Amino acid sequence: MPFAVSDSLNRMNNLMFRNAASASVIRPGRILWLLYLDEKTDEKSPIYMARRTIQFLNKKGVRCEKNFFIVESPSVDDSRKDSWRSFFHSLKEEQLIADFQIHYNKSADEAIGLYAEYLTKESPDLFDGTSALFSSSLSNADFAHSMRQRFPYFEFDCRTRKFSSNETCKYVSYINDHTYLGIEEMFSLAKAEDMEYNYPSLGRYYKELWNIYIGKNRELRARPFAVSNWNEFCNICEEYERNRKKGLAWEPISLETLRNYHEKYYDKYFRKPGMGADKVQSTKDSYWRNLFALISELCGEIGGTAFLIPEKKNGQITSFRYRDQDVKELLTKAGTILEICVYFEVCESGWFDDAACGYRFKWESDTVSNELDLVLTKGFQSIIVECKATKRLEEGFYFKLSGLCDLFGINTRKVLLTTSDMETADRANITQQERGELMDVTTVYGTDLKELVDRLKKLVANG
């Protein structure tokens, strides 16, 4: 099979996987990769991609004999030739490959003849023509035609795990394949380091918490404000915890103190210029009543689980404690509930092969960790999800998601998940959604958990 190389970091992950995908399904006794290197080939690209591809196959349990047949153009400078030869020698010494050969030729046409002559002697059982060998599409077409004439030829669609163009080896279509792309394998292929999963708690309560979040138990007139009330409460709690004195983490939170934080929050984010003092105060009182209704529900005052433990005076709530550390983490970061509830709904559906929530990692020697809200895989496809519990979508959300997916994703669908109602959203949100589409980011929105997960499924099922 051709071993494709790339000088673009954003394409490496997908190409490396294509160089290994069919082998992870067929599980052959021997792989012979054909590699063509010319003056356009970046010096580090074949070195990086060959090592990571071989390590990926070993992790997948494909421990077969691996070899390279390499043709280099004489136009390649001597320093790169020496670097590549030294690298493949090191692979052989480490027993990551059985052997390699390097030949020199003048053109792609001469290389095609050399590959055909060598493979005729080797008599391969199967030839995988999935990856491109040359930078020229015309040379690749000529090469594929030459291989089809000589050997049992197929191409492999690694999104659907289906074999095509396999008229001379139809039997590969009957391979019973149950392999899938593991999240850790996907990120290790791109040399991610310090990978860490977040295993969220509160699984048995997630539907109850979701109903509080979307205001299902509130009055009809209050429901449209439920999500924004939740986010406001989380932001105020987060600010309060940031300013809380060291060593007093489990002291009860006074509602009077929390209301002072709320007033500052209102002045910063909601107060409109020119409002009179009476209007400002009445609006603050209205906002606080909505927050107090949420606090009361979280305290179990209308039935259900008490996620906050209230302290009362004369029958009125005056302060509360978080029930435990998991609840505290949930209520001090707006958006966490969207991330964990969709994760639990995904797990309950049992449809995806692998799922991770709050997946943290670093790339190579970076000192800054990245975090992805949700990563899901089905077969050889993946979905990377950024959760945003906000009314206002920002361009940066889409850029961050697109950049990370291009670096680490394999056959990836990029998804921005939000509870914002895009059908009634203002023009600014619609504009951001349209910009996201230009970056191949799909905006998925709604408040019905099952429907949200069904939409994620369709993104994969439809390829």
Salt bridges, closest charged atoms under 4 A:
GLU65 OE2 - ARG30 NE 3.17
ASP77 OD2 - ARG80 NE 2.93
GLU94 OE1 - ARG51 NH1 2.95
ASP99 OD1 - LYS92 NZ 3.15
GLU122 OE1 - ARG30 NH2 3.07
GLU155 OE2 - ARG148 NH2 3.50
ASP177 OD2 - ARG161 NH1 3.48
GLU185 OE1 - LYS60 NZ 3.19
ASP194 OD2 - LYS362 NZ 3.18
GLU196 OE2 - ARG360 NH1 3.64
GLU219 OE1 - ARG221 NE 3.03
GLU232 OE2 - HIS262 NE2 3.19
GLU238 OE2 - ARG242 NH1 3.82
GLU239 OE1 - ARG242 NH2 2.60
GLU241 OE2 - ARG244 NH2 3.57
GLU241 OE1 - LYS328 NZ 3.49
GLU263 OE2 - ARG259 NE 3.91
GLU263 OE1 - LYS284 NZ 3.95
ASP267 OD1 - ARG271 NH1 3.67
ASP267 OD1 - LYS284 NZ 3.12
ASP285 OD1 - ARG259 NH2 2.30
GLU301 OE1 - LYS312 NZ 3.07
GLU311 OE2 - ARG321 NH1 2.48
ASP324 OD2 - ARG323 NE 3.47
GLU348 OE2 - LYS207 NZ 2.90
GLU371 OE1 - ARG360 NE 3.37
GLU386 OE2 - LYS388 NZ 3.49
GLU386 OE2 - LYS400 NZ 3.37
GLU395 OE2 - ARG435 NH1 3.67
ASP406 OD1 - LYS414 NZ 3.11
ASP426 OD2 - ARG392 NH1 2.88
GLU434 OE1 - ARG427 NH2 2.92
ASP454 OD2 - LYS450 NZ 3.15
ASP454 OD1 - LYS457 NZ 3.80
